[in-house]
Amino acid sequence: MKNDKIILQINNLVKEYFENISYDFKAGQSKIPLAVPSYNHEEVIESIDSLLNTCVTMGSKVKQFEEKFAKYVGRKHAIMINSGSSANLLSLAILTNPKFSKKLNSGDEIITPALTWSTTVYPMVNNGLKPVFVDVDLETFCLDENKIEEAITKKTKAIMPVHLLGNTANMSKIQEIADRHDLFIIEDSCEAHGAEFNRKKIGSFGDMSTFSFFLSHHITTIEGGMLLTDNDELYELGKSLRAFGWIRDLNKKDKIKDEFPDIDPRFLFLNMGFNMRPTEIQGAFGIHQIDKLEKFIQIRTENAQFWNKKLDKYSAYLQLPKELPNSRHAYFGYSILIKNDAPFSYKQFGGFLESKNIEVRPIMAGNIVEQPSSQLYEYKISNNLTNSTYIMKNGLFLPNHHMIGTLERQYITDTIIEFIEKRIWENN
């Protein structure tokens, strides 16, 4: 009873602490960062509950978050893991596992966009697969579906589109190609929480899909990731590989343990695996964060629509983000591509914004082939990667998150206009 009172006091203090946090934006003085943590007292109190009851490793809160996230995206199964990068690694480890009925073999090829993030590609190499890089669409920054089929060979076994910065690849055409050539689809949706294609959630199209809950993403579990699938075999393999290859989480664990009566079933290893387990702290965050996702997306969308309207008059110099018809962009960031005819460079533009306390960054890893790490593994390039290279050299994205309000977005707008108008005047 005494401890119950202490816990109540702790919870009230945590809530009071967050209620007392104030943010007073001062244009030109306050920094506008690329990301701001999206949690408050609810996640902290839930985490403290886990810490105090000592149930801190993967348990009921992780399971609850898995169920809520699967329902949100529209998938049958969800496997929470310790990061989005691990989700990508796990998805390909499943496909190359000896126990998988349609196992991929060493040297098999996966088609994926060159404009990407590093740990979309590295798990392919880690699992003995060869990435085949295809260029992206210049407007969506996503895999150009019209260039996929020319990259397909006898060794092609899968397509791994990346829904970059919350925009959507053309999943209907990608699905058609995959069905025609009997290819797996793994959707890298790590930056696309809540995005939609043809009014269907991104992450619900492929054989598997992956998400990240890193601190800077739409919702966060500090670190964390999720693998989704509708396939029972992939799900069972994924649960085993997530935790050492043991049988504890498998549906048929009772039948399996009867086959090996001399081995303690708690430590019965049926497969090879990893330790990708999340903690209950991450689950505690997730069960509250998922309920806030739609609100966060709404804020990002309103910001993007505001900037699109205000900056459209500079379309001769700037390419702004666009949505595909009947789709929803989730706006992980607000991308701007500097056109060749602009009287300023990407570096000049980004440098000016940084000097005004607006943080910017490149478009993810850019054309991954141009990164020095590409010298360490085998890959193929299909045709050319002109758009990926152009975006790498001329693109950046601005902060767009739940803490960008009316004052912040207006200041960002005013700063961009100030820079462009000065450059126009100087070049006349």
Secondary structure by P-SEA (a helix, b strand, c coil): caaaaaaaaaaaaaaaaaaabbbbbbccccccccccccccaaaaaaaaaaaaaccccccaaaaaaaaaaaaaacccbbbbcccaaaaaaaaaaaaacccccccccccbbbbbbccccccccaaaaaacbbbbbbbccccccccccccccccccccccbbbbbcccccccaaaaaaaaaaaabbbbbbccccccccccccccccccccbbbbbbcccccccccccbbbbbccaaaaaaaaaaacccccccccaaaaaaaaccccccccccccccccccccaaaaaaaaaaaaaaaaaaaaaaaaaaaaaaaacccccccccccccccbbbcccbbbbbbcccccccaaaaaaaaaaacbbbbcccccccccccccccccccccccaaaaaaaaacbbbccccccccaaaaaaaaaaaaaaaaaaaaaac
